[in-house]
């Protein structure tokens, strides 16, 4: 506890304070939370500490239903609600107050997770705890807590799902109602952290239903499954809006057609107008003058969005397997880094625009040097899944949640390029990298535990 507090203060709050600037993503989470930009706000270059506190009439009307989980919304609404109460006397929302709340949430969850790891040899256990802190409390993870960046609530809510998943499965035949409910709530928080997390909905529903049938608490788990479906699928439909159109555009024009010598044929294969090949390689955020068919225009709704679907996207890659391998290799080249290339300092510190720096980033630097190729990633996850299978055969009560975590991370890997083209691949692989960290941590733990048992046997034999 003392160690992680010291790391947190050093990584974030020792002057010059580290935070993360906005690249245009904050607004989607600010409005429901009742926050607004200050008058001198700028994007990309500098982090901002203080925000105005005010609601639009619609967001004020929906604020309580959102807090009660009746309306799917951003997970930020919950920690910011607490931070707003603290900041209310000061008249402005202080990002550092939010960072403190996020850290307390994250550190508490991680404290109870690490208690599940028990190594008999005290020295090896201390080494393992040091490894745990270096990996999960690295400076990048902590710095994003001091921002409205979606990765922060994704990280904390994912850790919370893991914790209550461990509690839920450690006595699956007699799971407590409270644990099932907490698992459902934490799952809703994960689903609300970022739109890309909607893909986890089936995993979370299967986990709840499995426990429900094993523990004979079917009615509760069916209700929980409906809640998860509402917050997963319903939240994606309700809150996706224009962003879904942009990602759909990127997936084709900045994904399938990008760097392709014959984009017209790809458009024909997807049943689209080949004339749109003129915009090949363009993402959805350029000036309108740079497009022949501008995104979000009526003609694009008619010629593209009305005819395109996720099913067509998946069908294209299935029928073009070599292209799929190629884009997955491109994705692999962007893996194993969570650094965000935006300004990490407030303007008052006098740094040049877009200056970024992180403290306590040892693990990030190590992971960045791992082989960024499918020939490394596929065997690594095969080893993680093999560990899960061995745990299952040994009837380890944590086998199922471990396998779920690995599968949830693995399904994140193909999503960035297939779902959004070459835009922000590294950013969208955040949770994949976290799942890799978790799988590696369990592998190290099992090695340490094996060594500890051999040492104990040797000591007892000599005595």
N, C-alpha and C positions, 0 to 999 in steps of 0.2 A: 504493500500500500504506500509506504513511504517512498519507495523507488519510483513508482509510476507518477506520484504527485510531483516529485522532483523533476522527472523527465518532462511532464506536461508543462510545468512552469518554465523550464529552460527552453523547450521547443517553441513555446508560443509567447510568453509574457516577458522574458528578459529583453530589454530594449536593444535594438529596434524590434518591436512586436511584429510577429508574422501572422498573416491572414491570407485570404485569396480574393482576388478581384473578380468582378462580374463580367462574363462574356455574353450577357444577354439572357441568361437562364434564370436569374433571380426573380424576375417579375412574376413568373408563373406561380411561385410559392409565396411571394410577398402579399399579393392581393388577398387571398383567403385568410392570411395571418394578420391583416390590418396594418401592413407596413407600406411605406412609400419612400421614394428616392428623395434625398436632400436636394436643394436647388443647384448645387455645384457638382452634381454627380457626373462621373465619367466611367466609361467601360474599359475593360482590358488592362489598363495601365497601372492603376493603383487600387489597393484595398480601401474599403470605407468602414469606419467604425460605427458611426451614428446614423440611424434612419428615423424618418418621421413615423409617428404612430397615428394612422387614421384609416378608417374603413370607407369603402364605397357603400352605398345603400344596400346593394345586393349582397355583398360579402358580409355586412353586418347582420342582415336577416338570416343568412345561412351559418353564421358563426357557431351558435349553440348546437344546431343539428350536426354540424361537422365534428364538434368536440365530443358529441355523444355517439359517434360512429354511424349516424343515420344516413349521412351523405358522404360518399367517398371523396377524400380530399388529400392534400399533401400532408405527410407525416410531420412536417415542420410546424404545423398548427399547434401541436401539443407542447414541445419544449418552448416555443415562442410565447405561448399563453402564460407559462410560468415566468419567463423572462420579462414579459410586458408588465406583470404585476410588480416585479421588483423595480423596473425602470419607470413606472408610472409617476413617482414623485419627482423624477428628474426631467420629465417632459420629452425625452428622446429614447429610442431603443438602442441599447448599447450591445454591440456584437460580442463583446467580451463576457458579458453576463450570460449570453446564450452559449458561448464556448464552455464556460464553467458548468452549466447545467448539462450540456452534452457530454462533457468529460465525466461528471459524476455518474451519469447513466451508463456510459460505456465501461468505466472502470469497475463499477459495481457488478455488472454482468460478467465481465472478464474475470473478476475475483472468484465468482461462484463457478465459472467454467473451469478455471485452473484447479479448483479443489477436486474435480473429478479425476485429475491426473495424480496418481499416487505411486511414488517410487520409494522402495524400502530404504535404499542407500541414501543417506542424507546429503552426501556430497553430490551425487548424480542428480538428486532432486533439485538442489540449489542451482546446478548448472542448467538443468532443464527450465527452471523458472526464469533464469537470466535470458535464455534463448526465447522464451515466451514473451518476455517484456520487449526484447530487441525487435521481435517480429511484429507483434500486434500493437505496440506502443511506439512505433517508429514515427519520426517527425512529420512525415507526409500525412499519415492517418490523423495525427493530432492537430496539424495545422488546418486541415479542412473543417475541423470542428468549429473553428473561429471564422465561419462564413455561412452563407446561405446556399452553399454548393450542395447539390443533391446527394453526392457521394457520402456526406457526413451522416445523414439520417439513414442511408442505405447500410452503411457500415454498422451503426449502432443497433438498428432494428434487426439486421441479419444475425448479429451476435446474440440478440435477445431470443430470436427464434431458435437458434442452436441451443441456448441454455434450457428453455422450456421444452424443447424436443428431447433433450437428455433426461429431464425430469419425467416427461410423459412416458418415455419408452423404458425407463429403468425398472418399472413395475407395470408393464403394459396390461396385465390381466386385472389389475386393481388400480387403474389410474384415477387420481382424484379429480372430482369435478372442477375444482379451482385450477388445477394444473392444465386441464383441457381448455378451460376458458382463457387462461393467461397465454397459452400457446396460440389460440385463435386471435386474441388481441394483438399479440406481437406479430403474428402473420399479417394481420391487416395493416400494421405499421410498416412492415416490409413492402407490401403491395402498394402502399401509398407513398413510398420513398421516391420512386422514379417509375415512369410508365413502362420501362423495359422489364420491370419486375412482375408485370402481369403474367409473364410466361411461367412463373412459379406457381400459379393458381392450382393447376392439376396436382402438383406434388404435395402442396399443403392440404388440399382436400383429401387426397388418398391417405396421407398420414393420419388425419383426424378420423376418417372413416375406419381405417385399419384398427386404430386404438378403440374406437367405439364398439366395433364388433368383437374385439378380443376382450374388452372389459364389460361387455353387456350394457353399455351406456349409449345405445344406438340413437335414441331420441335427441339427446344433448348434442351428439356429434353430427347428426343430420342438420340440426339447426345451425351449428357452427359452420358446416359445409356451405349452407346457403349464404351465411354472412360472408364467408370467404369468396364465394362466387360473385356476390354483389360488389365487394370491394376490389376484386381482381378484374373481372370482365367488365362489370358496371363502371368501375372507376376509369378503366381504359377508354371506354366509349364516351363517358361524360367529360373527362378531363383532357382527352387527347386532342380533340378539336383540330385546329390548324396544324398543330405539330405532326399529327398523323399524316396529313397531306404532304408536308415537307419531307418526312422520312420516306414516304412512298416514292416521292419524286427522286430523292437522293438514291434510293435503292436501285432505281433503273438507270437514270441519266449519269449519276456519279458513282454507280456501282457496275451494273452489267455492261453498259455502253462505254464506260471509261476505258481508255487505252485499247479499245477493240477496233481492229482494222475494218470490220464489216458490221457496223451498228445497225444498218438497215435490215439485215437478215435477222438479227436478234429481235427487233421490233416486230417483224413479220411473224417470228416464232411465238411471240406473246400475243398475237392478234391485234397489234397496234399499228398506227399509221407510220409508215417508214419515213415520211417527210420530217418527223420529229427528230430524226437522226442529226439534224442541224445543231441541236443543243446537247449532243453527246459530250460527256466529261464536265458538265456544268452542275454545280450544286444549287440548292434552292435559295441562296441568300446573296446573289449578285444583283446589280442594278438591272431594272427591267429592260433597259436599252440593250443589254447584252444577250437577250434571248430572242429567238424567233417566235417561240411559244412561251411567254412568261409564266412562271409558277403562280398558283392561286388566281389565275385569270379564268374567265368564263370559257374560253376556248379550250383551256387545259382540262377543266372539269368535264367538258364534253368529249374531247379526244383522248384523254388519258385516265383521269381518276374514275370516271364512270365505267371504264372498261378494265381497269387494273385491279388486282386483288392479291392478298397474301398467298392464296392458293396458286395463282399463276406464277408468282415469284418462286415458290417452292418447286413447282412443276418444272420451271425453266432449269433450275440447278440440278434437279434429278435427271432430266433428259440431257444435260450437258455436264457430265461428271468431271471431266478434265478442267472445265472452268471452275467448278466448285472447289477442286483441289487447289487450283491456282489462287483463288481469293482467300481460301483458308490459310495458305502459305503467307499471303500478304497480311492476314490477320495475326498470324503467329509472330511476324516481324515487329508487331506493335504490342506484344504481350510483355508482362513482367515489369511494367513501370506504371506507377500511380502519380508521378509528378505532373503537376498542372502548369502549363507554360503561360501563366498569367502573372501580373504583378502581385507580389506577396507583401508589399509594404504600403503603409499610408503615405500620402503625398508629403506630409509634414516632415518626413525623415530625409527628404532631399535626394532620394535616389532617382536615377534616370527612369523614364516611363518603361513599364513592362519588365522591370527588374525582378527576378524571382530567385529565392534562396530558401533552403530548408535546413533545419538543425536535426541532429540525431537521426540521420538518414543512412546509417550503416547498412541496415538490411536492404533498403531500397537499392543502394549501390551494388550490393552483392547480387541481388536478384536480377538487376539489369544486365549482368554479365552471364546469365544463364543462356544456353543456346535457344535462340528465338526461331525455332523451326518445328514443324510437325513431327520430325523424327525424334525430338526430345519430348514434346508435349504429350503425344499419344502414349509412348511407353510410361511416362510419369503417371498419367491418370490410370493406366492399366495396372500399375503397381498399387495405387491408392485403392482401386476397386478390388484388387486381389486381397489387400489387407482387410477390406470389408467382408469379403467372402470367408476368409479365415476366421474372422471374428464371429460370423454367423455360424460356422461349423463348430466353434467352441462355445456356442450359445452365449456369447457376450451380449449383455443387454443394451449396449450402446452401438451395436453393429448396424442396425437399421437407420438410426439418425445419422451415423457417419456416412453411410452409403448415400442417403438423401442429400447431405451437404455436398458430397463430391459430384453427384449427378446434377444438382442445382447449379453448381459452379461450371460444370462441363457444358451445360446447355447454354450458358452465357457466351461461350466462345464463338459459335457461328453467327450469333445474332447481330453484332455490330455491322459487319459488311453486308450480310444478306438483307438486313432490315434498314440500313441507313447508308449503304455504300461506303466510300472511303472517307467519310466525314467523321471525325472524332473517334477513330477506332480505339486508341489507347484509353480515352476517357470511358468508353462503354465497356471496356474489359476490366473495370475496377473490381467487380465482385468475382470475376474469374480468378484474378490474382489473389484475392482474399481466400478463396476456396483452395487454391494451390498452397497458400501459406498454411492453411488448416490441415490439409492432407500431409504436408511435409512435417508439421508439428507432431501429428499422430505417429508418423513413421519414426521420427527421432525418439518420441516417447517409448515406443515399443522396443526400439533398440536399447535404450537406456534401461528399461525394465528387465529385458533379457540379461543384460550385463549385470544388473543388480542381483538378480536371482542366482547367477553363477557365482558371484562374489560371496553371497550368503551361504551357498552350499559349500564353497571352499572353506569359508571360515568355520562353519559348523563341523565339517569333516576334520579339520586340523585340531579343533578344540576337543 
